[in-house]
Amino acid sequence: MANQEFLVITQEEIEKNVPMSEYIRAVEEGFAEFARGRVTLPPKVVFHVRSGAMGVMPAFAEDSDALAIKVGNPRDDNREKGLPYITAQVFLYDSDTGLPLALMDGTSITGLRTGAVGGLAAKYLARPDSQVVGIIGGGVQGRTNLMALNETFDIKKVYLAEKVDAVRDQYIKEMSQQLGLDIQAASVEEATRNAEILVAVTGTTTPLVRDEWAHPGMHINAIGSDEPEKQECETAVLKRARVFVDWMAQCERLGDISQGLASGDLRKEDIAGGLGQVIIGEIEGRQSDDQITVYDSTGIAFQDAVSAKMIYQVALERGLGTKASL
């Protein structure tokens, strides 16, 4: 029997050696593959466990030759325990043999690739001269989304809405130092009204982004709605915006648009299309400077797969990881 040798790549190795720009490049290529029908994946499986859920996400991106599966466990109570909201592992495989190539920390990948996707969506959908960012939710993904936006936009001001004082204060201190940005605490209303790019990264089941606060020209990344009951934007916001999704089949079940579709307040025809279609030029993104655009992100397994393949290649080039075998 063949020796199943593979690399174990830790969170520290990933975070210290792979820049955000590489994640943005990887997910951009992945979205283009997805839009061209070069990605194989089922809708992710999510079921409730304790204060959260377990998600299982397999995918194969053919052009990137990235075959992987991620197992993720978000827990609402984790912050209080000093733990990440989501813990995860990613398994990368050789597509020809099916043998494992690597087992790597998926918690860091989840946060970094989600941030990269948010930055990518804003790159294609926000006004290119956007300088003011609002962040609702100061957790890991609130940080990585700002990191990704900072790669593309000349950010002058950031408004952070975070209900936990200690999390808010730590975010402002650390992210201001890391990125050299002017970040101030704000209410959800202040963050929404002031933002040219608004990022919502919460687990709320009661919409936080109100129609009365949304204003012409803004772009909204609705990142946190990854379960059927979650919703970050009022449906009225979605009705007057040009809305894009990561994957329509999944967003119908899990995304911000799912509630409106279920109630009949939104129709499938109200959704402009997928981000990948914009990237390959199949459909138009933003159509005017005063248009509101929304990106509904539920998370797709190919984002983990192409990120894992990119990290594996970096690990081989730099001698990272520890060899293990089964």
HELIX and SHEET records of a PDB file:
HELIX    1   1 GLN A   11  ASN A   17  1                                   7    
HELIX    2   2 MET A   20  ALA A   35  1                                  16    
HELIX    3   3 ARG A   79  LYS A   81  5                                   3    
HELIX    4   4 GLY A  106  LEU A  125  1                                  20    
HELIX    5   5 VAL A  140  THR A  152  1                                  13    
HELIX    6   6 ASP A  165  LEU A  179  1                                  15    
HELIX    7   7 VAL A  188  ASN A  194  1                                   7    
HELIX    8   8 THR A  235  LYS A  239  1                                   5    
HELIX    9   9 MET A  248  LEU A  254  1                                   7    
HELIX   10  10 ASP A  256  SER A  263  1                                   8    
HELIX   11  11 LYS A  268  ASP A  270  5                                   3    
HELIX   12  12 LEU A  275  ILE A  279  1                                   5    
HELIX   13  13 ALA A  301  ARG A  318  1                                  18    
SHEET    1   A 7 VAL A  39  THR A  40  0                                        
SHEET    2   A 7 GLY A  52  ALA A  61 -1                                        
SHEET    3   A 7 ALA A  66  PRO A  74 -1                                        
SHEET    4   A 7 ILE A  86  TYR A  93 -1                                        
SHEET    5   A 7 PRO A 100  ASP A 105 -1                                        
SHEET    6   A 7 GLU A   5  ILE A   9  1                                        
SHEET    7   A 7 THR A 322  SER A 325 -1                                        
SHEET    1   B 3 VAL A  39  THR A  40  0                                        
SHEET    2   B 3 GLY A  52  ALA A  61 -1                                        
SHEET    3   B 3 VAL A  45  VAL A  49 -1                                        
SHEET    1   C 8 ILE A 183  ALA A 185  0                                        
SHEET    2   C 8 LYS A 157  ALA A 161  1                                        
SHEET    3   C 8 VAL A 132  ILE A 136  1                                        
SHEET    4   C 8 ILE A 197  ALA A 200  1                                        
SHEET    5   C 8 HIS A 219  ALA A 222  1                                        
SHEET    6   C 8 THR A 293  ASP A 296  1                                        
SHEET    7   C 8 ARG A 242  VAL A 245  1                                        
SHEET    8   C 8 ILE A 271  GLY A 274  1                                        
END                                                                             
